[in-house]
Amino acid sequence: MQASDIQSRYQESFEFLQARKKRQANQLVLLSNLRRGDQNIASTLMLTLFDRTMASLYDDKIQVKFLPSQGINQNQLNSYNLLAQSDYQEMGKAKLDYDWCWDTLFFGRGYMETIRFDVKKKIMQPHVINPLNFGYDPYMDEVQDWRYYWKWITKSKHELMKLEKAGLLKKGFEVKNLQSGVDPYLWDYKVKRDQAREGVAPTMESYDGDVYQICEFYGYNDESEKCVYWTDKNFDKIIYEKKLDLGDGDEIILPDGSGVEQDSKWPIVVKEAFRVPHSSIPISIADLLEDKHRAKSVLLNLCYIAAKDTANPLYGYNPDKVRDVSQFLSRQINQHIPMDDETAAWPLNKSSSMSPDLQAFIQYLDAEAEEPMGAGRPMQSTATTGQGTATQASLDQQLNDMASSLQSKVLQFGESEFWSAWFHRYAKHADELKEKTANIIGVKGVDSKIIDLNDFKADFPPGVMVYSAKEADYKNMVKRRDWMTLYPALSTTLDPDGMRNFQKHVFFP
């Protein structure tokens, strides 16, 4: 593959996604726009509902367990599960999960890269990709079916010089011949966000000209092998090229059952907020809330203007009765304007700035925004939802739980793929790493155990089960609440052994 081939594929993807990215950059401004003007009001609808949904999903305690497959015994599974708990802390997975979940909800998709593995520290180094700096094949829906994808990265001159001296870049390449700076359209995304927060954006070119924009491109070479390439921002030359050999590729299977193996999957995992099958463009929370957010901002500003007009009203007056018109222009508290009678002047705007109809419409906008999110309606009065009975409250809670549970389950698709990639990275490096110490933090302190990485060498990878501990606890609580109503009847029908077995195996399994 030549640099010109990479440029052609990049341009194909760029034209497909650029309009979408511009819209998303403008949506980011809505979260906190300090350039709205000192006399204007910005709604916080999008930020409030986004954070409420984000808090619900991020707080969810996602649990991962490896399941047996052909040729894997229980001791191997114990090694996988112990090392996964240890690596969760070592990888900083909590912070990665926050960034990944944030991108997923706001942009519709979140991308996690899983290619890098630190052999010295014996740990995978996943990285969350900025969706605004990312592009993919517009003709394929599923990630592993993509013909290519790319992302923009920035490298300093010092990093590239070290790589050049180590002989890791392509022969004949010299950093001094590389053009520095950042592409204007990428820089515009940063400028919009910084200016919205009253920041002064720096120039596209750094002071020493030592910041370089690199296109990291994943695609097929001329032998139909998956490779990763680095090119300069003008696509003039390829400065790095490496075949992917991760050992986790699936087979390409024909209808008659025959097939051929692939060396690697694409080292990227995707989460989707509102998954739509067979769709190349996702739906995000920002897409669902943008119009309501803008409409509420307009209504709040109109109410604000009306309130100021009420405090400083326009007057109509009778010129035959008002003696000094200039006193209207300098009205102060307790100032008296001489008139022949009280009908000489009167305020023109007597209507309320917040009429009942306007308040009802603003509440309707809030409801339209809140209901698809499953974020609940904590500011709503119980009197407006019917009779306010326990049954009605239970139904409302159930609807919110169903919405958040659905989103949680959709996000779990990407979590299982992430830990599957984690397993294959250890399997690839098992021979050279040999063993690793797993540190588990428990109630009694830190428990350390040596894990034999040869346990990762298996003909068939283990299954990965992902579940929500928060959801499981909630369901158990609901079941116990219902079983408590059966206790009086059970105590009269079951003997002591039956009650003991009920409590042991059913109530507290």
HELIX and SHEET records of a PDB file:
HELIX    1   1 ALA A    3  LEU A   31  1                                  29    
HELIX    2   2 LEU A   45  ASP A   59  1                                  15    
HELIX    3   3 GLN A   74  GLU A   90  1                                  17    
HELIX    4   4 LYS A   93  PHE A  107  1                                  15    
HELIX    5   5 PRO A  131  ASN A  133  5                                   3    
HELIX    6   6 VAL A  143  ASP A  145  5                                   3    
HELIX    7   7 LYS A  157  LYS A  165  1                                   9    
HELIX    8   8 VAL A  175  ASN A  177  5                                   3    
HELIX    9   9 PRO A  184  ALA A  196  1                                  13    
HELIX   10  10 ILE A  285  ALA A  311  1                                  27    
HELIX   11  11 VAL A  325  SER A  330  5                                   6    
HELIX   12  12 GLU A  342  ALA A  344  5                                   3    
HELIX   13  13 PRO A  356  MET A  373  1                                  18    
HELIX   14  14 THR A  382  THR A  385  5                                   4    
HELIX   15  15 ALA A  390  LEU A  433  1                                  44    
HELIX   16  16 LEU A  453  PHE A  456  5                                   4    
HELIX   17  17 ALA A  469  THR A  493  1                                  25    
HELIX   18  18 PRO A  496  PHE A  502  1                                   7    
HELIX   19  19 GLN A  503  PHE A  507  3                                   5    
SHEET    1   A 2 ILE A  62  LEU A  67  0                                        
SHEET    2   A 2 GLY A 463  SER A 468 -1                                        
SHEET    1   B 3 HIS A 127  ILE A 129  0                                        
SHEET    2   B 3 ARG A 109  GLU A 113 -1                                        
SHEET    3   B 3 ILE A 268  GLU A 272 -1                                        
SHEET    1   C 2 PHE A 117  ASP A 118  0                                        
SHEET    2   C 2 ILE A 123  MET A 124 -1                                        
SHEET    1   D 5 PHE A 134  TYR A 136  0                                        
SHEET    2   D 5 TYR A 149  SER A 156 -1                                        
SHEET    3   D 5 VAL A 211  TYR A 220 -1                                        
SHEET    4   D 5 LYS A 226  ASP A 232 -1                                        
SHEET    5   D 5 ILE A 238  LYS A 243 -1                                        
SHEET    1   E 2 GLU A 251  ILE A 253  0                                        
SHEET    2   E 2 GLY A 259  GLU A 261 -1                                        
SHEET    1   F 2 TYR A 315  TYR A 317  0                                        
SHEET    2   F 2 ALA A 345  PRO A 347 -1                                        
SHEET    1   G 2 GLU A 435  GLY A 442  0                                        
SHEET    2   G 2 GLY A 445  ASP A 452 -1                                        
END                                                                             
